[in-house]
């Protein structure tokens, strides 16, 4: 087996195992997938704040606030990073005071 075929096989096996763990049909509530989505959103927002702080050297990170975000998977508990000036807002969040994303509204 050549190196590329080997790499593709290993990658496909790993992806299949992760999907089976997080997307198992045996547990309809899929808590592992929910946790994965929460963690991904938290890391996206934290990375976005780091980029914002690099561009705005006069501002500093100032902790987080907890928020629930309604999705087709149910409510996600996320930690939204904030800054001292309050000028930072993650782009992945819905408009202010809106607790669900558009896909959830479309589903309803």
N, C-alpha and C positions, 0 to 999 in steps of 0.2 A: 504494500500500500504506500503510495507516494505521500509526501508531506501535506499537500493541499487536500487530498482525499481524507487523510487522517484528521486534519484540522476540522474539516466540514462535518465529519462523523461525530467527533467529540462535541462540537458546537451544537449539532442537532440533538444529541443525547442530553446535553445539559439543558437546553431550552425545553425539551420535552419533560424532563424531570421537574423543572421549575413550574411549568404550566400545570402539570399534574398536581403539584403541591398547592399552588395558589388558586387553581381553578377547578378543584375537585367537585364533581357532581354529587358526591356522597353527603356533603354538608351544604344545604341550600343557602344558608346565611353567608357562607364563604368568609369567615372572619380573617383568614390569612390574606386573602386578596384585598379585603378592606384595609388591613394594616399596611400592606404593601403600598396601596394607593395613598394612604395618609403619609407614610414615610417619603414617598416620591414627591408629593406636593410640598411637604415641609422642606426637603432638600432643594427643590426648585426655587422656592421663595427665599431660602437662606442664601443660595448662590446669587440670586437676583439682587438681594440686599448688599452682598459683598461687592458686586459690580457697581451698584449705586454709590457705595461709600468710597470706592476708588475714584469715581468721577466727582464726588462732592466731599472734599477733604475737610470741610468745615463742619460736617455732620458726623455723628457717632451712632453706633448701634445702641439700642436701648431696650433690650429684652424682647419679649414676645407677648402676644395675647392669644387666648384660646378662642376658637370659633368653630361652629358647626357649619358644614357645607353640604347642602342637599344634592344628591346625585342619584342616578338610577340604581346604584348599589346600596342606597340608604344614606343616612347622615354620616359624614366623615368628620372626625374630630381632628382639626389641624391647629398648628401653632404658627400664627402669623408674626413674622419679625417686624419690629418697628424701629424707628430712629428717634433721636432726641427732638429734632425739629418737627417731626410728624409729616414731612413732605414725601416720604417713601410709601408707595402702595404697590404690592406685587401685581403684575399684569395678568397673572393667571386667575385672579379672583374676579367674581362677577362685580357688577357695578355696586357702589356703596349701598348698604341697607338691603341688598338682595341676597337671599340665603340659598338660592338654588341656581344651578347653571341652566343654560338654554336647552340642553338635551333633555333635562328632566321636565321642563315645562312643555316641550314638544311631545314627550311621551304621554303626558297627561292630556 
